[in-house]
């Protein structure tokens, strides 16, 4: 590999990693306009394993906007990112896949009694990226929730 190809690979990896971070920030901040811009025109997401829906980026943004009203505090932590690019003639192609684990603490609306989250879930994302004229964009997001926990209220609350 030439230094130019290696540099391009590093830049692509950084761009894809930034997009994963932008995804988490858009969801956590409730920035649904930003969420939509992360996707390619044919981009889709599938949240069914977490009790959600599957659809276009526009449909998912509307669903998330409604659903996330229940959780004014949320903080995605997306870790253990494994990036895999397709290749063409030993050079990076125009698609990439990222597998990443997540943990997501959230607090329900109206629960100011504690600093602790009311609801925590974790699992794995499968991201599919495509290179567009505007840079890397999401073609697909699939959520595979593996676990969830809702802390028990103190006996005094019962």
N, CA, C and O of each residue as an XYZ file, in Angstrom:
632
protein
N       0.832     -1.171      0.000
C       0.000      0.000      0.000
C       0.885      1.246      0.000
O       1.907      1.294      0.685
N       0.490      2.228     -0.757
C       1.247      3.466     -0.771
C       0.841      4.339      0.402
O      -0.204      4.130      1.018
N       1.679      5.318      0.704
C       1.345      6.232      1.793
C       0.054      6.991      1.495
O      -0.708      7.294      2.413
N      -0.199      7.298      0.237
C      -1.409      8.018     -0.140
C      -2.641      7.163      0.165
O      -3.628      7.667      0.702
N      -2.586      5.874     -0.175
C      -3.701      4.972      0.104
C      -3.878      4.810      1.606
O      -5.006      4.798      2.099
N      -2.779      4.685      2.334
C      -2.871      4.556      3.786
C      -3.484      5.801      4.414
O      -4.294      5.688      5.333
N      -3.114      6.981      3.938
C      -3.689      8.217      4.452
C      -5.185      8.283      4.144
O      -5.979      8.674      5.000
N      -5.565      7.905      2.935
C      -6.990      7.895      2.565
C      -7.764      6.938      3.467
O      -8.890      7.238      3.866
N      -7.174      5.798      3.789
C      -7.817      4.823      4.670
C      -8.035      5.415      6.055
O      -9.109      5.262      6.636
N      -7.029      6.085      6.579
C      -7.152      6.713      7.896
C      -8.233      7.793      7.869
O      -9.047      7.876      8.789
N      -8.247      8.614      6.826
C      -9.258      9.668      6.724
C     -10.661      9.083      6.619
O     -11.594      9.610      7.224
N     -10.823      8.001      5.859
C     -12.138      7.349      5.768
C     -12.551      6.780      7.117
O     -13.708      6.902      7.518
N     -11.620      6.167      7.807
C     -11.924      5.595      9.123
C     -12.354      6.686     10.100
O     -13.307      6.503     10.858
N     -11.658      7.809     10.083
C     -12.027      8.919     10.953
C     -13.398      9.477     10.594
O     -14.183      9.806     11.484
N     -13.694      9.585      9.313
C     -14.993     10.107      8.867
C     -16.132      9.194      9.307
O     -17.170      9.673      9.763
N     -15.944      7.887      9.173
C     -16.966      6.921      9.583
C     -17.139      6.968     11.099
O     -18.265      6.941     11.594
N     -16.038      7.038     11.833
C     -16.108      7.118     13.283
C     -16.834      8.390     13.723
O     -17.640      8.352     14.653
N     -16.555      9.508     13.066
C     -17.261     10.756     13.376
C     -18.757     10.613     13.143
O     -19.561     11.150     13.905
N     -19.129      9.897     12.100
C     -20.550      9.726     11.793
C     -21.261      8.918     12.880
O     -22.412      9.203     13.211
N     -20.587      7.919     13.432
C     -21.164      7.151     14.545
C     -21.364      8.070     15.754
O     -22.403      8.021     16.413
N     -20.377      8.893     16.034
C     -20.489      9.834     17.149
C     -21.590     10.853     16.889
O     -22.355     11.178     17.797
N     -21.682     11.361     15.661
C     -22.743     12.313     15.309
C     -24.125     11.678     15.462
O     -25.078     12.342     15.868
N     -24.224     10.393     15.137
C     -25.480      9.657     15.304
C     -25.896      9.675     16.787
O     -27.029     10.026     17.116
N     -24.967      9.295     17.672
C     -25.275      9.256     19.102
C     -25.655     10.638     19.620
O     -26.611     10.776     20.384
N     -24.917     11.652     19.209
C     -25.197     13.018     19.673
C     -26.561     13.501     19.176
O     -27.290     14.151     19.926
N     -26.913     13.199     17.942
C     -28.197     13.633     17.396
C     -29.348     13.003     18.177
O     -30.319     13.685     18.505
N     -29.247     11.707     18.476
C     -30.305     11.034     19.229
C     -30.355     11.571     20.663
O     -31.434     11.872     21.174
N     -29.208     11.691     21.304
C     -29.184     12.156     22.692
C     -29.669     13.596     22.823
O     -30.325     13.942     23.805
N     -29.353     14.431     21.847
C     -29.750     15.839     21.886
C     -31.141     16.081     21.311
O     -31.668     17.190     21.404
N     -31.735     15.055     20.721
C     -33.048     15.226     20.102
C     -32.984     16.123     18.874
O     -33.948     16.823     18.564
N     -31.864     16.107     18.179
C     -31.683     16.928     16.979
C     -32.074     16.093     15.759
O     -31.220     15.517     15.085
N     -33.362     16.040     15.493
C     -33.876     15.151     14.453
C     -33.536     15.650     13.054
O     -33.448     14.845     12.128
N     -33.344     16.953     12.875
C     -32.880     17.467     11.577
C     -31.461     16.961     11.314
O     -31.154     16.520     10.206
N     -30.606     17.023     12.321
C     -29.242     16.503     12.169
C     -29.272     14.991     11.938
O     -28.509     14.476     11.121
N     -30.139     14.285     12.644
C     -30.269     12.837     12.476
C     -30.547     12.499     11.011
O     -29.916     11.606     10.446
N     -31.494     13.215     10.399
C     -31.854     12.950      9.002
C     -30.672     13.162      8.058
O     -30.518     12.419      7.088
N     -29.837     14.166      8.330
C     -28.720     14.467      7.429
C     -27.622     13.416      7.470
O     -26.770     13.383      6.582
N     -27.625     12.558      8.480
C     -26.606     11.515      8.590
C     -26.831     10.389      7.589
O     -25.921      9.603      7.326
N     -28.028     10.308      7.032
C     -28.405      9.187      6.182
C     -28.306      9.525      4.698
O     -28.536     10.660      4.281
N     -27.962      8.515      3.924
C     -28.061      8.596      2.463
C     -29.548      8.639      2.112
O     -30.382      8.263      2.935
N     -29.895      9.092      0.901
C     -31.316      9.168      0.529
C     -32.069      7.850      0.698
O     -33.261      7.861      1.009
N     -31.396      6.712      0.501
C     -32.059      5.418      0.652
C     -31.828      4.810      2.036
O     -32.089      3.625      2.242
N     -31.341      5.616      2.988
C     -31.010      5.113      4.317
C     -32.218      4.641      5.101
O     -33.306      5.211      5.013
N     -31.997      3.578      5.874
C     -33.060      2.988      6.682
C     -32.494      2.627      8.047
O     -31.281      2.503      8.219
N     -33.385      2.462      9.008
C     -32.989      2.037     10.343
C     -34.002      1.022     10.859
O     -35.172      1.032     10.476
N     -33.522      0.151     11.734
C     -34.354     -0.913     12.280
C     -34.151     -0.975     13.789
O     -33.104     -1.415     14.265
N     -35.146     -0.538     14.528
C     -35.114     -0.527     15.987
C     -36.053     -1.586     16.579
O     -36.352     -1.539     17.772
N     -36.514     -2.524     15.776
C     -37.527     -3.479     16.236
C     -37.071     -4.317     17.416
O     -37.890     -4.632     18.279
N     -35.792     -4.694     17.494
C     -35.365     -5.549     18.610
C     -35.416     -4.810     19.944
O     -35.371     -5.431     21.006
N     -35.510     -3.483     19.886
C     -35.608     -2.674     21.103
C     -37.041     -2.181     21.316
O     -37.273     -1.240     22.075
N     -37.998     -2.823     20.643
C     -39.391     -2.446     20.792
C     -39.832     -1.318     19.885
O     -40.906     -0.748     20.077
N     -39.013     -0.991     18.897
C     -39.316      0.121     18.007
C     -39.823     -0.314     16.651
O     -40.504     -1.331     16.518
N     -39.483      0.468     15.655
C     -39.979      0.271     14.298
C     -38.815      0.209     13.320
O     -37.661      0.431     13.687
N     -39.139     -0.096     12.075
C     -38.172     -0.118     10.985
C     -38.710      0.794      9.897
O     -39.913      0.813      9.637
N     -37.818      1.557      9.256
C     -38.273      2.424      8.178
C     -37.193      3.327      7.647
O     -36.014      3.178      7.967
N     -37.618      4.267      6.830
C     -36.695      5.243      6.250
C     -36.183      6.166      7.352
O     -36.739      6.205      8.449
N     -35.133      6.896      7.053
C     -34.585      7.834      8.035
C     -35.649      8.842      8.463
O     -35.722      9.208      9.636
N     -36.457      9.281      7.533
C     -37.523     10.241      7.848
C     -38.544      9.620      8.798
O     -38.935     10.241      9.786
N     -38.975      8.396      8.498
C     -39.951      7.719      9.358
C     -39.378      7.477     10.754
O     -40.064      7.667     11.759
N     -38.124      7.061     10.804
C     -37.493      6.781     12.095
C     -37.304      8.063     12.891
O     -37.502      8.068     14.106
N     -36.922      9.151     12.227
C     -36.751     10.427     12.928
C     -38.068     10.865     13.566
O     -38.075     11.351     14.697
N     -39.169     10.699     12.858
C     -40.473     11.059     13.423
C     -40.811     10.164     14.620
O     -41.287     10.645     15.649
N     -40.563      8.868     14.475
C     -40.845      7.935     15.569
C     -39.972      8.255     16.783
O     -40.467      8.288     17.910
N     -38.674      8.492     16.561
C     -37.780      8.815     17.671
C     -38.192     10.122     18.354
O     -38.174     10.217     19.581
N     -38.562     11.123     17.559
C     -38.971     12.411     18.136
C     -40.131     12.212     19.110
O     -40.165     12.832     20.172
N     -41.057     11.367     18.756
C     -42.210     11.098     19.612
C     -41.818     10.240     20.819
O     -42.164     10.562     21.955
N     -41.103      9.162     20.566
C     -40.740      8.212     21.619
C     -39.784      8.813     22.641
O     -39.930      8.577     23.840
N     -38.816      9.580     22.182
C     -37.799     10.117     23.090
C     -38.326     11.236     23.982
O     -37.624     11.680     24.891
N     -39.561     11.700     23.734
C     -40.174     12.651     24.669
C     -40.326     12.029     26.047
O     -40.370     12.737     27.053
N     -40.405     10.694     26.093
C     -40.502      9.988     27.379
C     -39.219     10.075     28.185
O     -39.233      9.905     29.404
N     -38.096     10.343     27.499
C     -36.774     10.308     28.121
C     -36.022     11.614     27.869
O     -35.239     11.689     26.922
N     -36.236     12.635     28.680
C     -35.541     13.896     28.438
C     -34.030     13.805     28.682
O     -33.269     14.619     28.158
N     -33.596     12.821     29.472
C     -32.175     12.601     29.693
C     -31.807     11.267     29.075
O     -32.360     10.227     29.433
N     -30.855     11.309     28.130
C     -30.350     10.080     27.523
C     -28.915     10.306     27.109
O     -28.519     11.418     26.761
N     -28.137      9.231     27.150
C     -26.718      9.375     26.845
C     -26.190      8.073     26.258
O     -25.818      7.154     26.988
N     -26.163      8.008     24.935
C     -25.586      6.842     24.264
C     -24.078      6.806     24.478
O     -23.393      7.816     24.315
N     -23.585      5.668     24.833
C     -22.154      5.418     24.862
C     -21.922      4.299     23.850
O     -22.323      3.159     24.084
N     -21.282      4.613     22.739
C     -21.070      3.641     21.671
C     -19.582      3.288     21.660
O     -18.731      4.138     21.399
N     -19.287      2.024     21.946
C     -17.906      1.586     22.172
C     -17.594      0.324     21.373
O     -18.460     -0.239     20.703
N     -16.331     -0.107     21.459
C     -15.875     -1.341     20.805
C     -16.222     -1.336     19.319
O     -16.767     -2.308     18.796
N     -15.907     -0.249     18.656
C     -16.242     -0.085     17.242
C     -15.296     -0.913     16.380
O     -14.075     -0.777     16.460
N     -15.879     -1.762     15.564
C     -15.108     -2.544     14.598
C     -15.498     -2.068     13.210
O     -16.647     -2.215     12.791
N     -14.536     -1.499     12.504
C     -14.779     -0.909     11.195
C     -14.231     -1.837     10.127
O     -13.102     -2.318     10.223
N     -15.044     -2.083      9.105
C     -14.625     -2.938      7.991
C     -15.050     -2.265      6.683
O     -16.239     -2.053      6.443
N     -14.085     -1.936      5.857
C     -14.360     -1.337      4.555
C     -14.361     -2.415      3.488
O     -13.616     -3.390      3.581
N     -15.207     -2.238      2.464
C     -15.086     -3.115      1.311
C     -13.836     -2.678      0.549
O     -13.304     -1.597      0.801
N     -13.378     -3.490     -0.358
C     -12.186     -3.119     -1.112
C     -12.379     -3.417     -2.592
O     -13.083     -4.348     -2.982
N     -11.725     -2.592     -3.396
C     -11.724     -2.737     -4.841
C     -10.278     -2.622     -5.281
O      -9.638     -1.592     -5.073
N      -9.766     -3.682     -5.889
C      -8.360     -3.687     -6.307
C      -7.436     -3.264     -5.172
O      -6.538     -2.445     -5.370
N      -7.652     -3.816     -3.999
C      -6.844     -3.580     -2.801
C      -6.900     -2.146     -2.287
O      -6.058     -1.742     -1.486
N      -7.876     -1.382     -2.736
C      -8.095     -0.043     -2.202
C      -9.493      0.010     -1.597
O     -10.371     -0.780     -1.944
N      -9.677      0.953     -0.692
C     -10.975      1.087     -0.028
C     -12.042      1.432     -1.045
O     -11.865      2.307     -1.892
N     -13.158      0.719     -0.941
C     -14.295      0.970     -1.816
C     -15.222      2.014     -1.233
O     -14.808      2.880     -0.462
N     -16.478      1.919     -1.614
C     -17.442      2.954     -1.248
C     -18.478      2.515     -0.228
O     -19.493      3.189     -0.052
N     -18.239      1.396      0.447
C     -19.127      0.987      1.536
C     -18.293      0.535      2.727
O     -17.151      0.100      2.579
N     -18.880      0.645      3.890
C     -18.220      0.219      5.121
C     -19.272     -0.302      6.081
O     -20.447      0.057      6.010
N     -18.815     -1.157      6.975
C     -19.670     -1.684      8.032
C     -18.979     -1.418      9.367
O     -17.762     -1.546      9.499
N     -19.793     -1.047     10.348
C     -19.282     -0.858     11.697
C     -20.176     -1.643     12.639
O     -21.400     -1.511     12.618
N     -19.549     -2.451     13.455
C     -20.248     -3.138     14.529
C     -19.782     -2.481     15.810
O     -18.579     -2.368     16.045
N     -20.709     -2.049     16.640
C     -20.345     -1.337     17.862
C     -21.335     -1.662     18.971
O     -22.540     -1.770     18.740
N     -20.811     -1.812     20.161
C     -21.659     -2.055     21.326
C     -22.123     -0.719     21.895
O     -21.470      0.309     21.715
N     -23.259     -0.750     22.583
C     -23.754      0.472     23.202
C     -24.324      0.186     24.575
O     -24.762     -0.924     24.878
N     -24.303      1.218     25.390
C     -25.032      1.256     26.646
C     -25.728      2.609     26.649
O     -25.139      3.618     26.259
N     -26.982      2.628     27.089
C     -27.778      3.843     26.968
C     -28.612      4.070     28.230
O     -29.706      3.519     28.353
N     -28.102      4.880     29.173
C     -28.911      5.244     30.338
C     -29.876      6.371     29.970
O     -29.522      7.293     29.235
N     -31.098      6.281     30.494
C     -32.123      7.293     30.225
C     -32.947      7.540     31.490
O     -33.028      6.682     32.369
N     -33.556      8.727     31.564
C     -34.439      9.053     32.679
C     -35.809      9.387     32.119
O     -35.922     10.101     31.123
N     -36.846      8.873     32.756
C     -38.213      9.154     32.333
C     -38.592     10.603     32.635
O     -38.045     11.215     33.553
N     -39.518     11.142     31.870
C     -40.048     12.484     32.082
C     -40.629     12.594     33.487
O     -41.329     11.693     33.948
N     -40.339     13.690     34.159
C     -40.926     13.949     35.469
C     -40.230     13.288     36.623
O     -40.663     13.452     37.764
N     -39.155     12.538     36.379
C     -38.467     11.879     37.486
C     -37.237     12.688     37.871
O     -36.131     12.414     37.404
N     -37.434     13.679     38.719
C     -36.326     14.504     39.186
C     -35.872     14.071     40.580
O     -35.060     14.749     41.210
N     -36.396     12.940     41.060
C     -36.112     12.511     42.426
C     -34.718     11.904     42.578
O     -34.251     11.710     43.700
N     -34.061     11.606     41.483
C     -32.776     10.939     41.566
C     -31.896     11.358     40.398
O     -32.384     11.696     39.320
N     -30.596     11.330     40.634
C     -29.653     11.599     39.546
C     -29.424     10.338     38.710
O     -28.879     10.409     37.609
N     -29.842      9.192     39.235
C     -29.635      7.932     38.534
C     -30.666      7.759     37.427
O     -31.791      8.246     37.540
N     -30.289      7.074     36.373
C     -31.268      6.830     35.302
C     -32.339      5.843     35.746
O     -32.112      5.003     36.616
N     -33.507      5.964     35.132
C     -34.611      5.051     35.406
C     -34.531      3.798     34.551
O     -35.056      2.744     34.911
N     -33.874      3.930     33.429
C     -33.906      2.883     32.413
C     -32.532      2.825     31.761
O     -31.994      3.849     31.342
N     -31.971      1.637     31.678
C     -30.675      1.460     31.028
C     -30.794      0.257     30.118
O     -31.320     -0.785     30.510
N     -30.301      0.408     28.901
C     -30.295     -0.728     27.984
C     -28.940     -0.809     27.295
O     -28.177      0.156     27.261
N     -28.670     -1.965     26.759
C     -27.403     -2.169     26.067
C     -27.573     -3.177     24.960
O     -28.511     -3.974     24.960
N     -26.661     -3.133     24.023
C     -26.713     -4.060     22.909
C     -25.657     -3.746     21.881
O     -24.559     -3.297     22.208
N     -26.001     -3.986     20.640
C     -25.045     -3.798     19.554
C     -25.717     -3.128     18.364
O     -26.844     -3.455     17.993
N     -25.004     -2.199     17.790
C     -25.402     -1.567     16.533
C     -24.670     -2.231     15.380
O     -23.514     -2.637     15.505
N     -25.361     -2.332     14.265
C     -24.727     -2.673     12.987
C     -25.008     -1.488     12.064
O     -26.151     -1.248     11.674
N     -23.962     -0.758     11.726
C     -24.069      0.396     10.841
C     -23.572      0.007      9.464
O     -22.563     -0.686      9.338
N     -24.265      0.444      8.438
C     -23.815      0.288      7.052
C     -23.649      1.686      6.481
O     -24.577      2.493      6.522
N     -22.466      1.973      5.950
C     -22.137      3.287      5.409
C     -21.926      3.206      3.910
O     -21.523      2.173      3.376
N     -22.205      4.311      3.243
C     -21.951      4.424      1.810
C     -21.286      5.782      1.565
O     -21.650      6.790      2.171
N     -20.316      5.779      0.673
C     -19.667      7.029      0.303
C     -20.547      7.740     -0.727
O     -20.926      7.150     -1.738
N     -20.868      9.004     -0.467
C     -21.682      9.793     -1.387
C     -20.860     11.001     -1.833
O     -19.736     11.203     -1.371
N     -21.425     11.795     -2.727
C     -20.741     13.025     -3.143
C     -20.552     13.973     -1.968
O     -19.628     14.786     -1.968
N     -21.412     13.876     -0.975
C     -21.315     14.719      0.216
C     -20.511     14.104      1.341
O     -20.471     14.656      2.440
N     -19.866     12.967      1.092
C     -19.097     12.270      2.120
C     -19.796     10.988      2.543
O     -20.773     10.569      1.922
N     -19.297     10.379      3.588
C     -19.875      9.135      4.089
C     -21.236      9.414      4.716
O     -21.410     10.406      5.423
N     -22.209      8.525      4.449
C     -23.542      8.625      5.022
C     -24.002      7.226      5.437
O     -23.481      6.213      4.971
N     -24.981      7.206      6.316
C     -25.560      5.940      6.762
C     -26.533      5.408      5.714
O     -27.412      6.127      5.239
N     -26.364      4.160      5.370
C     -27.345      3.479      4.520
C     -28.239      2.608      5.391
O     -29.389      2.340      5.041
N     -27.706      2.169      6.526
C     -28.502      1.333      7.412
C     -28.004      1.370      8.838
O     -26.804      1.465      9.093
N     -28.944      1.294      9.763
C     -28.659      1.165     11.189
C     -29.580      0.075     11.709
O     -30.799      0.146     11.546
N     -28.993     -0.929     12.331
C     -29.786     -1.990     12.953
C     -29.393     -2.079     14.417
O     -28.216     -2.220     14.750
N     -30.382     -1.995     15.278
C     -30.177     -2.085     16.714
C     -30.505     -3.502     17.163
O     -31.564     -4.037     16.835
N     -29.599     -4.098     17.907
C     -29.833     -5.410     18.522
C     -29.710     -5.240     20.028
O     -28.629     -5.368     20.602
N     -30.848     -4.947     20.654
C     -30.828     -4.801     22.106
C     -30.570     -6.158     22.734
O     -31.207     -7.147     22.371
N     -29.628     -6.209     23.686
C     -29.297     -7.462     24.369
C     -29.855     -7.513     25.782
O     -30.135     -8.593     26.303
N     -30.017     -6.358     26.402
C     -30.511     -6.334     27.774
C     -31.090     -4.964     28.090
O     -30.814     -3.972     27.415
N     -31.900     -4.946     29.135
C     -32.423     -3.684     29.674
C     -32.671     -3.859     31.152
O     -32.918     -4.961     31.641
N     -32.601     -2.744     31.851
C     -32.779     -2.762     33.305
C     -33.525     -1.513     33.727
O     -33.227     -0.406     33.279
N     -34.496     -1.713     34.594
C     -35.220     -0.609     35.219
C     -35.041     -0.781     36.715
O     -35.580     -1.724     37.294
N     -34.281      0.129     37.368
C     -34.027     -0.015     38.815
C     -35.327     -0.091     39.608
O     -36.318      0.564     39.288
N     -35.287     -0.905     40.643
C     -36.436     -1.041     41.533
C     -36.527      0.194     42.429
O     -35.510      0.699     42.903
N     -37.721      0.665     42.653
C     -37.945      1.774     43.570
C     -37.723      1.303     45.016
O     -37.898      0.124     45.327
N     -37.350      2.203     45.860
C     -37.147      1.873     47.278
C     -38.469      1.384     47.870
O     -39.545      1.736     47.386
N     -38.376      0.589     48.900
C     -39.575      0.032     49.533
C     -40.535      1.132     49.982
O     -41.749      0.929     49.991
N     -40.001      2.288     50.350
C     -40.852      3.400     50.785
C     -41.747      3.910     49.663
O     -42.806      4.482     49.920
N     -41.329      3.704     48.432
C     -42.130      4.143     47.285
C     -43.256      3.168     46.978
O     -44.177      3.499     46.231
N     -43.191      1.981     47.541
C     -44.160      0.935     47.198
C     -45.497      1.164     47.864
O     -46.423      0.374     47.678
